[in-house]
């Protein structure tokens, strides 16, 4: 059973995904987050040498906006020959501020649903987790026939087991809402919020994709009411929403969440075998070093090292999710010289990363036996969220 537990923690909202009693994901958020919101922004500065600009949208830091990667949507709805300082454009915050980096804004506007993500680009894609080529082609054709000109989408994994009419209905609803958001910019003042993303704990229900949530648990009445509204609106009778009210045993204590958070902040992570991981985040990448520690080997050292590395591979993928670490990830496993063992560990990593709701993938194994992964940057890592209190 997969549960989403939501409670207050250090003045923020803590979300924990729990599968069969084990925490697989942790996330801290604030009610004031702007991620996913759409604004009428004003161009504050243009940096020609990187072909980008910074757009003020009314928050503390202006967002970075690439002129290479965006088709500009002017808030007045008119054609412009050249972008100038002071121009008002429509932007969506696509990435949170990270350390010294500003948030990132985009004019490829997106709205997320249960079965698809509709955007203002023209591409139509299908989740890589749907393996059937025939099904992918059918879903793409459904999208082409349903979406208006100038809009595209990504068909999510959930669509594979759903009725086509449900997918079509959502495509129509989201594309219509997106068109209305763009049209409304003409009549709104600068810095107006045209669209506010649902609370992150609601987003997580659909963000998990094919990993369906069976139970929603919270000890906050307002969050519970949001859960109930969502479940009723989506007609999700299979999801059980629970308002936890035991004063003698707080919800965070019931699931040992404080210990999980504190463990996800430590550099060293012990494994059951007695081996351990050292996880360090540098400015450029995340480095994971696997150490034998107290792991005792038998006569077959090669088999023992493979067992330790297998455990380390699974736990590394879990830790990336718990800590929300992203970008380039380099893993130094123990004694990775046997080509067959390298292939086995690679396959384990590919399998575990496929379950990550954040896009993540195996990239390569270097000549030195180091394994390289990537994980998409969407939100600040857990330690930064706690440091921001």
Secondary structure as GFF3:
##gff-version 3
##sequence-region A 1 389
A	DSSP	beta_strand	2	9	.	.	.	ID=ss1
A	DSSP	beta_strand	12	19	.	.	.	ID=ss2
A	DSSP	beta_strand	22	29	.	.	.	ID=ss3
A	DSSP	beta_strand	38	47	.	.	.	ID=ss4
A	DSSP	three_ten_helix	48	50	.	.	.	ID=ss5
A	DSSP	beta_strand	52	56	.	.	.	ID=ss6
A	DSSP	beta_strand	63	66	.	.	.	ID=ss7
A	DSSP	beta_strand	88	95	.	.	.	ID=ss8
A	DSSP	beta_strand	104	106	.	.	.	ID=ss9
A	DSSP	beta_strand	110	112	.	.	.	ID=ss10
A	DSSP	beta_strand	116	119	.	.	.	ID=ss11
A	DSSP	beta_strand	124	126	.	.	.	ID=ss12
A	DSSP	alpha_helix	133	146	.	.	.	ID=ss13
A	DSSP	beta_strand	152	155	.	.	.	ID=ss14
A	DSSP	three_ten_helix	157	161	.	.	.	ID=ss15
A	DSSP	alpha_helix	164	184	.	.	.	ID=ss16
A	DSSP	three_ten_helix	185	187	.	.	.	ID=ss17
A	DSSP	beta_strand	193	195	.	.	.	ID=ss18
A	DSSP	alpha_helix	200	207	.	.	.	ID=ss19
A	DSSP	beta_strand	215	218	.	.	.	ID=ss20
A	DSSP	alpha_helix	221	233	.	.	.	ID=ss21
A	DSSP	beta_strand	240	243	.	.	.	ID=ss22
A	DSSP	alpha_helix	251	254	.	.	.	ID=ss23
A	DSSP	alpha_helix	257	263	.	.	.	ID=ss24
A	DSSP	beta_strand	268	270	.	.	.	ID=ss25
A	DSSP	beta_strand	276	281	.	.	.	ID=ss26
A	DSSP	beta_strand	286	291	.	.	.	ID=ss27
A	DSSP	alpha_helix	301	323	.	.	.	ID=ss28
A	DSSP	beta_strand	327	332	.	.	.	ID=ss29
A	DSSP	alpha_helix	339	354	.	.	.	ID=ss30
A	DSSP	beta_strand	360	365	.	.	.	ID=ss31
A	DSSP	beta_strand	371	375	.	.	.	ID=ss32
A	DSSP	alpha_helix	382	387	.	.	.	ID=ss33
###
